Amino acid sequence: MSELTLDETNRAIIRLLQVDGRRAYADIAKEVGLSEAAVRQRVRRMLDTGVVQIVSLTDQIQMLAWFNIAGPL
């Protein structure tokens, strides 16, 4: 895995995905001022380098515990 610098744009993308992990890349792109393709590439790189993970929680109690552990960026 290569190093990945978390610039302000990557942090903004992560914050938006923390609020809504299913948010469309096109919506995120408008919010952060990039193309949809650029957002897709950044998310893929963050996934590939382990900076972010896809987590699915369905139990409300598990979600509360996760957010207490993960915390905001």
DRENSELUM-506756 format. One record per residue: x, y, z of N, C-alpha, C in turn; residue number from 1; residue in one letter; chain. Coordinates in pm, 1 decimal. Layout:
BEGIN
        n_u        n_v        n_w       ca_u       ca_v       ca_w        c_u        c_v        c_w    nr   rest   kette
          X          Y          Z          X          Y          Z          X          Y          Z   NUM      A       A
...
END
This chain:
BEGIN
        n_u        n_v        n_w       ca_u       ca_v       ca_w        c_u        c_v        c_w    nr   rest   kette
       83.3     -119.2        0.0        0.0        0.0        0.0       87.1      124.7        0.0     1      M       A
       49.7      219.0      -81.1      123.9      344.0      -86.1       67.4      442.2       15.2     2      S       A
      148.7      542.6       45.0      105.4      647.2      137.4       -1.9      732.2       71.6     3      E       A
      -90.7      785.8      151.6     -194.1      874.6      101.4     -201.0      994.8      193.3     4      L       A
     -191.6     1112.5      133.7     -202.7     1234.7      211.1     -349.3     1272.6      222.5     5      T       A
     -392.6     1296.6      344.5     -530.7     1338.7      365.7     -537.0     1490.5      359.0     6      L       A
     -555.6     1541.0      238.5     -570.2     1685.1      223.5     -712.4     1725.7      264.3     7      D       A
     -739.8     1854.3      261.1     -870.3     1903.6      305.5     -983.1     1847.4      220.0     8      E       A
     -958.0     1825.3       91.8    -1061.3     1769.2        4.5    -1094.1     1626.3       44.3     9      T       A
     -991.4     1545.0       70.4    -1016.6     1407.7      116.2    -1092.4     1407.4      248.4    10      N       A
    -1056.7     1496.7      338.3    -1126.6     1505.7      466.8    -1273.3     1545.0      447.2    11      R       A
    -1298.7     1635.7      353.9    -1436.0     1677.4      325.7    -1516.3     1560.1      269.6    12      A       A
    -1455.2     1482.7      181.8    -1521.7     1365.4      125.5    -1554.7     1266.1      236.2    13      I       A
    -1460.6     1242.7      325.4    -1483.9     1149.5      436.3    -1597.3     1199.7      524.9    14      I       A
    -1597.0     1328.9      557.2    -1704.7     1385.0      641.2    -1841.1     1363.9      576.2    15      R       A
    -1849.5     1388.9      446.7    -1977.1     1371.0      376.3    -2019.9     1224.9      376.3    16      L       A
    -1925.4     1134.7      358.7    -1958.7      991.5      360.0    -1994.3      942.1      499.7    17      L       A
    -1939.5     1005.2      604.0    -1976.4      967.5      740.1    -2122.7     1000.4      767.7    18      Q       A
    -2169.3     1110.6      711.1    -2308.5     1150.3      729.4    -2400.8     1060.5      648.3    19      V       A
    -2361.3     1031.4      524.2    -2442.8      947.7      435.8    -2351.2      866.2      346.5    20      D       A
    -2323.7      744.7      387.2    -2232.5      656.9      314.9    -2282.1      615.1      178.2    21      G       A
    -2410.5      638.8      150.9    -2467.7      602.2       21.9    -2484.9      723.7      -70.2    22      R       A
    -2430.6      835.2      -28.9    -2444.4      957.6     -107.6    -2376.5      942.1     -243.7    23      R       A
    -2439.5      991.8     -346.6    -2387.1      979.0     -483.9    -2257.5     1058.7     -499.6    24      A       A
    -2166.1     1001.2     -576.3    -2039.9     1070.0     -602.0    -2063.6     1204.4     -670.1    25      Y       A
    -2165.7     1212.9     -754.2    -2195.9     1339.1     -822.5    -2231.5     1448.1     -721.3    26      A       A
    -2307.8     1412.6     -617.7    -2343.5     1509.4     -513.2    -2220.6     1551.7     -433.6    27      D       A
    -2136.9     1455.1     -400.9    -2013.9     1485.5     -327.0    -1924.6     1576.3     -411.8    28      I       A
    -1916.4     1546.3     -540.6    -1832.1     1625.3     -631.2    -1875.1     1771.7     -632.2    29      A       A
    -2005.4     1796.5     -638.3    -2055.4     1934.5     -635.7    -2017.6     2003.0     -506.1    30      K       A
    -2027.9     1930.9     -396.8    -1999.7     1986.7     -264.4    -1852.4     2024.6     -247.2    31      E       A
    -1762.6     1940.7     -300.6    -1618.9     1964.3     -279.1    -1550.0     2031.3     -397.9    32      V       A
    -1623.3     2053.1     -506.5    -1566.3     2124.5     -620.5    -1478.0     2041.9     -711.3    33      G       A
    -1508.1     1912.8     -722.9    -1433.6     1824.3     -812.9    -1529.0     1759.0     -911.4    34      L       A
    -1473.5     1688.6    -1009.2    -1556.7     1609.0    -1098.4    -1596.9     1480.0    -1027.0    35      S       A
    -1702.3     1417.7    -1076.7    -1745.5     1289.7    -1020.0    -1633.8     1185.6    -1030.6    36      E       A
    -1564.8     1184.2    -1143.7    -1455.4     1088.0    -1163.7    -1343.4     1109.7    -1061.9    37      A       A
    -1311.6     1235.4    -1032.0    -1206.0     1265.0     -934.8    -1245.7     1217.8     -794.8    38      A       A
    -1372.1     1237.8     -758.3    -1419.9     1190.5     -627.2    -1413.2     1038.4     -622.3    39      V       A
    -1457.6      974.1     -728.4    -1455.0      827.0     -735.0    -1311.6      775.9     -718.5    40      R       A
    -1216.2      839.6     -785.6    -1075.9      799.1     -775.4    -1022.5      819.6     -634.0    41      Q       A
    -1057.9      931.6     -573.2    -1010.2      958.3     -436.8    -1067.0      856.5     -338.4    42      R       A
    -1196.3      826.3     -350.9    -1257.7      727.9     -260.0    -1193.4      591.9     -281.3    43      V       A
    -1173.9      551.0     -406.2    -1110.7      421.4     -435.2     -970.8      415.3     -374.9    44      R       A
     -895.0      524.1     -387.7     -758.4      526.3     -332.8     -762.2      518.4     -179.8    45      R       A
     -857.7      588.4     -117.1     -868.8      581.1       28.4     -910.0      441.1       73.2    46      M       A
     -994.2      374.2       -4.0    -1030.8      235.4       27.1     -909.9      142.9        8.8    47      L       A
     -840.5      159.2     -102.9     -725.7       71.7     -133.5     -612.1       86.3      -32.8    48      D       A
     -592.9      205.9       21.8     -483.5      227.0      117.1     -527.3      205.2      261.9    49      T       A
     -655.0      173.2      281.7     -703.6      144.9      416.0     -737.9      268.1      498.1    50      G       A
     -740.5      383.9      434.9     -775.9      506.4      506.1     -922.3      502.8      547.4    51      V       A
    -1007.8      449.3      459.1    -1149.6      432.6      491.2    -1188.3      287.5      469.3    52      V       A
    -1294.1      247.6      536.4    -1348.8      113.5      521.6    -1498.4      124.4      501.0    53      Q       A
    -1553.2       26.9      432.0    -1697.6       19.1      418.1    -1749.3      -62.4      535.6    54      I       A
    -1836.3       -0.1      613.6    -1892.2      -65.0      731.0    -2044.0      -56.8      721.0    55      V       A
    -2109.2     -167.9      744.3    -2254.9     -168.9      740.5    -2306.9     -206.7      878.4    56      S       A
    -2380.6     -115.2      938.1    -2439.5     -140.7     1068.8    -2590.4     -129.7     1057.0    57      L       A
    -2660.0     -230.6     1105.3    -2805.6     -227.2     1095.4    -2871.2     -211.8     1231.5    58      T       A
    -2802.5     -244.2     1335.4    -2856.4     -235.2     1470.7    -2828.1      -95.4     1526.3    59      D       A
    -2930.8      -26.4     1573.6    -2915.7      109.4     1624.4    -2813.5      116.6     1738.0    60      Q       A
    -2810.1       16.7     1824.2    -2715.1       17.4     1935.8    -2572.9        2.4     1883.7    61      I       A
    -2552.0      -82.4     1783.4    -2419.9      -95.4     1723.6    -2376.8       37.1     1661.5    62      Q       A
    -2470.3      107.2     1595.8    -2435.5      235.2     1533.4    -2392.2      336.2     1638.5    63      M       A
    -2461.9      341.2     1750.1    -2423.7      434.7     1855.9    -2284.0      401.4     1907.9    64      L       A
    -2256.9      274.0     1927.3    -2125.0      232.3     1975.3    -2018.1      267.0     1871.9    65      A       A
    -2047.1      244.4     1743.4    -1949.3      273.7     1638.5    -1915.6      422.4     1635.9    66      W       A
    -2017.0      509.2     1640.9    -1990.7      651.5     1633.2    -1917.6      700.4     1757.8    67      F       A
    -1939.3      638.5     1870.9    -1865.2      674.6     1990.7    -1718.1      636.1     1977.2    68      N       A
    -1691.1      525.2     1910.3    -1553.5      480.4     1890.4    -1486.3      559.7     1778.7    69      I       A
    -1553.5      571.1     1663.2    -1493.2      633.9     1546.1    -1483.9      786.0     1562.7    70      A       A
    -1586.7      844.0     1615.1    -1587.7      989.0     1635.3    -1584.1     1067.0     1506.1    71      G       A
    -1606.3     1194.0     1514.0    -1604.4     1277.2     1393.9    -1462.7     1305.0     1348.4    72      P       A
    -1448.0     1340.3     1223.8    -1316.1     1377.3     1171.0    -1280.4     1517.8     1209.7    73      L       A
END
